[in-house]
Each structure stands twice: as C-alpha cells, then as structure tokens.
C-alpha cells in the first residue's frame, strides 16, 4: 500500500489496519507494503506503525482505515483518521453488542 497524495494540500495518505487502541482518541495503524529485494528478487513485507488521531473514538481493532498526515497533535501522533473503509469481519457499523444471559442465578 503505497503513499498517495491528495489533490489539494498534498497530504500523504495511507491505508492500513487498526492494531491497537491506545488511550482516548488514539489508534495505532499498521501499514504493510510488499517490496522486491534488489539482490534476491524475492518479495518482502515491510510494515510501519502510525499513531493516529481518532476524533470520535469510532475505530476498533481489526478495522481497515485511511489516514492522512497532519500537524503534530502529541509526541507521537502525526496522523489523523480520514475514513473507515471496512469493519472487522463479523462486526456491523452501528450495531450494539448482543445481550448475554446472566451467569449464575439466585439460589432459593
């Protein structure tokens, strides 16, 4: 997944997977790209991790997201969330967790 430049402002964008939620409004996105080794001609995976600002706390681990470079927001955060491309398999946008029966009961 190569860096893309948007038309206006020339902000670098990346597409990656959320691998962690670290604190309020912060996610860690891993971007994997495959490059060809110059000597052996084999393909090797290269990965980078970006601390990203998630304004509405809407991302979950496993989501595919698009992020863009932005001004520094903290010591590590230099990226912001643009959009969620897809959710983790088995998860629906806006769906609530199913109700589980209570474990154990009052013994009479």
N, CA, C and O atoms as a DFTB+ gen file, in Angstrom:
432 C
 N C O
     1  1       0.836      -1.165       0.000
     2  2       0.000       0.000       0.000
     3  2       0.886       1.234       0.000
     4  3       1.463       1.594       1.026
     5  1       0.989       1.855      -1.109
     6  2       1.889       2.991      -1.257
     7  2       1.239       4.273      -0.775
     8  3       0.019       4.363      -0.636
     9  1       2.067       5.245      -0.528
    10  2       1.572       6.555      -0.126
    11  2       0.872       7.190      -1.303
    12  3       1.309       7.076      -2.448
    13  1      -0.212       7.854      -1.003
    14  2      -0.954       8.559      -2.033
    15  2      -0.973      10.037      -1.668
    16  3      -0.995      10.386      -0.487
    17  1      -0.965      10.891      -2.653
    18  2      -1.048      12.313      -2.398
    19  2      -2.395      12.815      -2.886
    20  3      -2.766      12.590      -4.038
    21  1      -3.124      13.491      -2.020
    22  2      -4.408      14.042      -2.411
    23  2      -4.171      15.298      -3.242
    24  3      -3.088      15.881      -3.186
    25  1      -5.159      15.713      -4.001
    26  2      -5.012      16.850      -4.904
    27  2      -4.630      18.145      -4.218
    28  3      -3.553      18.685      -4.468
    29  1      -5.514      18.659      -3.341
    30  2      -5.248      19.928      -2.666
    31  2      -4.456      19.710      -1.396
    32  3      -4.771      18.808      -0.619
    33  1      -3.446      20.508      -1.173
    34  2      -2.704      20.440       0.058
    35  2      -1.617      19.386       0.072
    36  3      -0.704      19.446       0.896
    37  1      -1.701      18.437      -0.814
    38  2      -0.696      17.385      -0.947
    39  2      -0.419      16.652       0.359
    40  3       0.736      16.453       0.733
    41  1      -1.481      16.253       1.050
    42  2      -1.337      15.476       2.271
    43  2      -1.111      14.017       1.910
    44  3      -1.819      13.467       1.067
    45  1      -0.146      13.401       2.532
    46  2       0.119      11.995       2.298
    47  2      -0.957      11.156       2.978
    48  3      -1.293      11.402       4.136
    49  1      -1.497      10.172       2.271
    50  2      -2.481       9.281       2.857
    51  2      -1.974       7.852       2.792
    52  3      -1.193       7.496       1.910
    53  1      -2.422       7.047       3.724
    54  2      -2.064       5.628       3.788
    55  2      -3.319       4.834       4.109
    56  3      -4.271       5.360       4.686
    57  1      -3.309       3.562       3.731
    58  2      -4.393       2.649       4.069
    59  2      -3.789       1.527       4.897
    60  3      -2.802       0.913       4.492
    61  1      -4.380       1.259       6.058
    62  2      -3.830       0.230       6.927
    63  2      -4.878      -0.365       7.838
    64  3      -6.072      -0.100       7.694
    65  1      -4.418      -1.176       8.783
    66  2      -5.289      -1.902       9.696
    67  2      -5.039      -1.422      11.122
    68  3      -3.894      -1.230      11.530
    69  1      -6.127      -1.229      11.879
    70  2      -6.011      -0.813      13.272
    71  2      -5.541      -2.016      14.084
    72  3      -6.197      -3.058      14.100
    73  1      -4.396      -1.865      14.761
    74  2      -3.875      -2.976      15.549
    75  2      -3.982      -2.720      17.049
    76  3      -3.800      -3.637      17.850
    77  1      -4.276      -1.474      17.433
    78  2      -4.361      -1.167      18.861
    79  2      -5.132       0.121      19.073
    80  3      -5.139       1.012      18.224
    81  1      -5.787       0.201      20.235
    82  2      -6.391       1.449      20.691
    83  2      -5.612       1.846      21.921
    84  3      -5.682       1.169      22.947
    85  1      -4.874       2.930      21.833
    86  2      -4.037       3.335      22.961
    87  2      -4.532       4.652      23.526
    88  3      -4.100       5.721      23.097
    89  1      -5.431       4.575      24.478
    90  2      -5.938       5.775      25.117
    91  2      -7.122       6.374      24.382
    92  3      -7.602       5.828      23.389
    93  1      -7.584       7.508      24.891
    94  2      -8.718       8.201      24.293
    95  2      -8.304       8.846      22.973
    96  3      -7.268       9.507      22.904
    97  1      -9.100       8.660      21.936
    98  2      -8.934       9.292      20.629
    99  2      -7.601       8.955      19.954
   100  3      -7.115       9.734      19.135
   101  1      -7.011       7.820      20.283
   102  2      -5.756       7.421      19.656
   103  2      -5.842       5.967      19.232
   104  3      -6.238       5.102      20.013
   105  1      -5.464       5.703      17.980
   106  2      -5.377       4.340      17.479
   107  2      -3.996       4.157      16.872
   108  3      -3.345       5.127      16.482
   109  1      -3.556       2.909      16.795
   110  2      -2.289       2.590      16.142
   111  2      -2.636       1.834      14.871
   112  3      -3.288       0.791      14.921
   113  1      -2.197       2.364      13.725
   114  2      -2.499       1.786      12.420
   115  2      -1.221       1.199      11.836
   116  3      -0.181       1.857      11.802
   117  1      -1.310      -0.054      11.376
   118  2      -0.163      -0.714      10.759
   119  2      -0.370      -0.730       9.248
   120  3      -1.398      -1.196       8.756
   121  1       0.621      -0.215       8.521
   122  2       0.588      -0.192       7.061
   123  2       1.638      -1.178       6.567
   124  3       2.821      -1.056       6.887
   125  1       1.191      -2.160       5.781
   126  2       2.105      -3.177       5.251
   127  2       2.237      -2.965       3.757
   128  3       1.241      -2.808       3.050
   129  1       3.485      -2.961       3.275
   130  2       3.718      -2.877       1.837
   131  2       4.707      -3.963       1.451
   132  3       5.572      -4.338       2.242
   133  1       4.575      -4.464       0.234
   134  2       5.452      -5.520      -0.240
   135  2       6.444      -4.919      -1.226
   136  3       6.063      -4.263      -2.195
   137  1       7.728      -5.158      -0.960
   138  2       8.785      -4.639      -1.826
   139  2       9.623      -5.810      -2.324
   140  3       9.706      -6.848      -1.667
   141  1      10.229      -5.641      -3.461
   142  2      11.044      -6.691      -4.055
   143  2      12.499      -6.485      -3.649
   144  3      13.037      -5.387      -3.787
   145  1      13.128      -7.533      -3.152
   146  2      14.524      -7.470      -2.762
   147  2      15.385      -7.250      -3.997
   148  3      15.197      -7.927      -5.007
   149  1      16.336      -6.304      -3.930
   150  2      17.142      -5.964      -5.099
   151  2      18.066      -7.098      -5.518
   152  3      18.292      -7.306      -6.711
   153  1      18.602      -7.833      -4.550
   154  2      19.557      -8.886      -4.872
   155  2      18.882     -10.216      -5.176
   156  3      19.165     -10.845      -6.195
   157  1      17.983     -10.643      -4.284
   158  2      17.401     -11.977      -4.414
   159  2      16.081     -12.013      -5.170
   160  3      15.576     -13.096      -5.466
   161  1      15.508     -10.848      -5.489
   162  2      14.275     -10.738      -6.265
   163  2      13.062     -11.384      -5.592
   164  3      12.070     -11.690      -6.253
   165  1      13.145     -11.584      -4.305
   166  2      12.004     -12.123      -3.556
   167  2      11.217     -10.951      -2.973
   168  3      11.771      -9.879      -2.730
   169  1       9.918     -11.167      -2.752
   170  2       9.095     -10.121      -2.165
   171  2       9.129     -10.219      -0.648
   172  3       8.996     -11.299      -0.073
   173  1       9.310      -9.067      -0.014
   174  2       9.421      -8.979       1.431
   175  2       8.386      -7.972       1.926
   176  3       8.172      -6.933       1.302
   177  1       7.743      -8.288       3.057
   178  2       6.767      -7.362       3.636
   179  2       7.475      -6.369       4.539
   180  3       8.283      -6.746       5.388
   181  1       7.166      -5.112       4.349
   182  2       7.669      -4.041       5.211
   183  2       6.462      -3.440       5.914
   184  3       5.423      -3.218       5.293
   185  1       6.602      -3.176       7.215
   186  2       5.475      -2.611       7.934
   187  2       5.897      -1.368       8.702
   188  3       7.035      -1.244       9.156
   189  1       4.943      -0.452       8.831
   190  2       5.139       0.757       9.634
   191  2       3.912       0.952      10.482
   192  3       2.800       0.609      10.080
   193  1       4.120       1.508      11.663
   194  2       3.018       1.775      12.574
   195  2       2.893       3.278      12.777
   196  3       3.879       3.982      12.998
   197  1       1.663       3.746      12.694
   198  2       1.397       5.172      12.835
   199  2       0.412       5.392      13.980
   200  3      -0.643       4.758      14.026
   201  1       0.756       6.293      14.906
   202  2      -0.187       6.713      15.940
   203  2      -1.095       7.752      15.301
   204  3      -0.627       8.747      14.747
   205  1      -2.400       7.509      15.383
   206  2      -3.372       8.279      14.621
   207  2      -4.453       8.851      15.524
   208  3      -4.881       8.203      16.479
   209  1      -4.895      10.075      15.218
   210  2      -5.950      10.734      15.982
   211  2      -7.313      10.287      15.471
   212  3      -7.623      10.439      14.289
   213  1      -8.128       9.733      16.370
   214  2      -9.490       9.279      16.060
   215  2     -10.444      10.166      16.849
   216  3     -10.725       9.891      18.015
   217  1     -10.939      11.221      16.227
   218  2     -11.726      12.256      16.900
   219  2     -12.937      11.708      17.641
   220  3     -13.207      12.127      18.767
   221  1     -13.676      10.773      17.030
   222  2     -14.938      10.299      17.610
   223  2     -14.846       8.940      18.291
   224  3     -15.874       8.380      18.671
   225  1     -13.643       8.394      18.457
   226  2     -13.463       7.075      19.087
   227  2     -14.313       6.005      18.414
   228  3     -14.943       5.201      19.100
   229  1     -14.344       5.981      17.082
   230  2     -15.223       5.055      16.384
   231  2     -14.511       3.829      15.826
   232  3     -15.178       2.913      15.346
   233  1     -13.200       3.778      15.871
   234  2     -12.459       2.641      15.318
   235  2     -12.292       1.542      16.346
   236  3     -12.237       1.793      17.550
   237  1     -12.211       0.304      15.841
   238  2     -11.960      -0.861      16.670
   239  2     -10.790      -1.630      16.077
   240  3     -10.449      -1.456      14.907
   241  1     -10.183      -2.472      16.885
   242  2      -9.069      -3.287      16.409
   243  2      -9.563      -4.184      15.279
   244  3     -10.596      -4.842      15.404
   245  1      -8.818      -4.205      14.179
   246  2      -9.174      -5.025      13.026
   247  2      -9.799      -4.246      11.879
   248  3      -9.935      -4.791      10.783
   249  1     -10.182      -2.994      12.091
   250  2     -10.783      -2.183      11.027
   251  2      -9.723      -1.766      10.015
   252  3      -8.565      -1.549      10.370
   253  1     -10.136      -1.653       8.729
   254  2      -9.273      -1.089       7.696
   255  2      -9.627       0.383       7.567
   256  3     -10.795       0.734       7.404
   257  1      -8.611       1.249       7.639
   258  2      -8.859       2.688       7.660
   259  2      -7.930       3.424       6.703
   260  3      -6.883       2.915       6.303
   261  1      -8.345       4.641       6.349
   262  2      -7.495       5.550       5.575
   263  2      -7.093       6.686       6.504
   264  3      -7.941       7.274       7.176
   265  1      -5.793       6.998       6.541
   266  2      -5.279       8.050       7.416
   267  2      -4.506       9.067       6.575
   268  3      -4.056       8.756       5.472
   269  1      -4.356      10.273       7.101
   270  2      -3.634      11.334       6.398
   271  2      -2.669      12.022       7.353
   272  3      -2.941      12.148       8.547
   273  1      -1.549      12.460       6.817
   274  2      -0.566      13.203       7.611
   275  2      -1.171      14.541       8.013
   276  3      -1.935      15.139       7.255
   277  1      -0.828      15.003       9.202
   278  2      -1.361      16.259       9.699
   279  2      -0.336      16.900      10.634
   280  3       0.762      16.372      10.808
   281  1      -0.687      18.022      11.229
   282  2       0.218      18.699      12.157
   283  2       0.431      17.816      13.385
   284  3      -0.407      16.960      13.666
   285  1       1.517      17.998      14.116
   286  2       1.729      17.214      15.326
   287  2       0.632      17.481      16.365
   288  3       0.352      18.631      16.701
   289  1       0.018      16.408      16.867
   290  2      -1.030      16.540      17.872
   291  2      -0.531      16.136      19.251
   292  3      -1.117      16.529      20.260
   293  1       0.532      15.364      19.307
   294  2       1.169      14.982      20.556
   295  2       2.583      14.521      20.210
   296  3       3.056      14.726      19.092
   297  1       3.243      13.906      21.166
   298  2       4.629      13.491      20.932
   299  2       4.726      12.483      19.792
   300  3       5.692      12.521      19.029
   301  1       3.755      11.587      19.655
   302  2       3.803      10.549      18.626
   303  2       2.774      10.718      17.515
   304  3       2.986      10.235      16.402
   305  1       1.654      11.399      17.799
   306  2       0.574      11.481      16.813
   307  2       0.843      12.534      15.754
   308  3       0.890      13.730      16.043
   309  1       1.019      12.070      14.517
   310  2       1.238      12.959      13.372
   311  2       0.264      12.650      12.239
   312  3       0.411      13.174      11.135
   313  1      -0.741      11.792      12.509
   314  2      -1.702      11.350      11.502
   315  2      -3.102      11.491      12.057
   316  3      -3.298      11.487      13.272
   317  1      -4.089      11.618      11.162
   318  2      -5.485      11.676      11.592
   319  2      -6.320      10.730      10.742
   320  3      -5.973      10.438       9.597
   321  1      -7.411      10.260      11.305
   322  2      -8.307       9.331      10.625
   323  2      -9.133      10.068       9.577
   324  3      -9.743      11.096       9.873
   325  1      -9.154       9.543       8.351
   326  2      -9.974      10.117       7.290
   327  2     -11.306       9.364       7.190
   328  3     -12.376       9.972       7.232
   329  1     -11.229       8.023       7.057
   330  2     -12.445       7.234       6.937
   331  2     -12.170       5.785       7.315
   332  3     -11.035       5.309       7.271
   333  1     -13.247       5.102       7.687
   334  2     -13.171       3.665       7.944
   335  2     -13.596       2.978       6.657
   336  3     -14.723       3.162       6.197
   337  1     -12.703       2.188       6.072
   338  2     -13.003       1.527       4.806
   339  2     -13.811       0.257       5.015
   340  3     -14.750      -0.006       4.263
   341  1     -13.465      -0.532       6.019
   342  2     -14.229      -1.739       6.324
   343  2     -14.035      -2.093       7.790
   344  3     -13.016      -1.782       8.407
   345  1     -15.048      -2.750       8.317
   346  2     -15.012      -3.175       9.708
   347  2     -14.402      -4.562       9.819
   348  3     -14.289      -5.290       8.833
   349  1     -14.017      -4.909      11.021
   350  2     -13.519      -6.248      11.301
   351  2     -14.614      -7.249      10.928
   352  3     -15.789      -6.972      11.169
   353  1     -14.265      -8.411      10.345
   354  2     -15.293      -9.399       9.982
   355  2     -16.168      -9.758      11.173
   356  3     -15.677      -9.972      12.281
   357  1     -17.481      -9.820      10.926
   358  2     -18.421     -10.148      11.987
   359  2     -18.933      -8.954      12.740
   360  3     -19.742      -9.110      13.655
   361  1     -18.492      -7.765      12.389
   362  2     -18.919      -6.558      13.074
   363  2     -19.640      -5.654      12.089
   364  3     -19.164      -5.441      10.974
   365  1     -20.784      -5.122      12.495
   366  2     -21.593      -4.274      11.625
   367  2     -21.514      -2.846      12.135
   368  3     -21.508      -2.619      13.345
   369  1     -21.452      -1.873      11.217
   370  2     -21.417      -0.481      11.617
   371  2     -22.685      -0.123      12.387
   372  3     -23.792      -0.370      11.909
   373  1     -22.529       0.456      13.577
   374  2     -23.666       0.921      14.362
   375  2     -24.418      -0.165      15.111
   376  3     -25.441       0.129      15.728
   377  1     -23.952      -1.414      15.081
   378  2     -24.660      -2.490      15.773
   379  2     -24.234      -2.553      17.241
   380  3     -23.066      -2.344      17.570
   381  1     -25.181      -2.839      18.099
   382  2     -24.881      -2.964      19.525
   383  2     -24.502      -4.406      19.831
   384  3     -24.820      -5.320      19.071
   385  1     -23.831      -4.592      20.935
   386  2     -23.435      -5.936      21.347
   387  2     -24.673      -6.732      21.744
   388  3     -25.597      -6.167      22.329
   389  1     -24.716      -8.046      21.438
   390  2     -25.886      -8.846      21.800
   391  2     -25.981      -9.023      23.318
   392  3     -24.971      -9.049      24.022
   393  1     -27.229      -9.144      23.804
   394  2     -27.446      -9.350      25.228
   395  2     -27.111     -10.793      25.572
   396  3     -27.564     -11.725      24.907
   397  1     -26.313     -10.964      26.620
   398  2     -25.930     -12.295      27.054
   399  2     -26.729     -12.662      28.291
   400  3     -27.017     -11.799      29.120
   401  1     -27.100     -13.958      28.430
   402  2     -27.842     -14.346      29.639
   403  2     -26.939     -14.190      30.859
   404  3     -25.718     -14.316      30.770
   405  1     -27.561     -13.915      31.987
   406  2     -26.788     -13.718      33.207
   407  2     -26.213     -15.039      33.677
   408  3     -26.894     -16.065      33.678
   409  1     -24.958     -15.001      34.075
   410  2     -24.315     -16.218      34.588
   411  2     -24.719     -16.423      36.033
   412  3     -24.684     -15.491      36.836
   413  1     -25.104     -17.649      36.363
   414  2     -25.486     -17.945      37.741
   415  2     -26.817     -17.304      38.074
   416  3     -27.284     -16.429      37.344
   417  1     -27.396     -17.701      39.095
   418  2     -28.669     -17.119      39.483
   419  2     -28.809     -17.143      40.985
   420  3     -27.951     -17.672      41.692
   421  1     -29.869     -16.583      41.458
   422  2     -30.112     -16.584      42.903
   423  2     -30.600     -17.965      43.306
   424  3     -31.599     -18.447      42.772
   425  1     -29.918     -18.604      44.229
   426  2     -30.319     -19.926      44.694
   427  2     -31.416     -19.769      45.743
   428  3     -31.317     -18.937      46.645
   429  1     -32.457     -20.578      45.610
   430  2     -33.558     -20.465      46.552
   431  2     -33.659     -21.700      47.384
   432  3     -34.534     -21.794      48.244
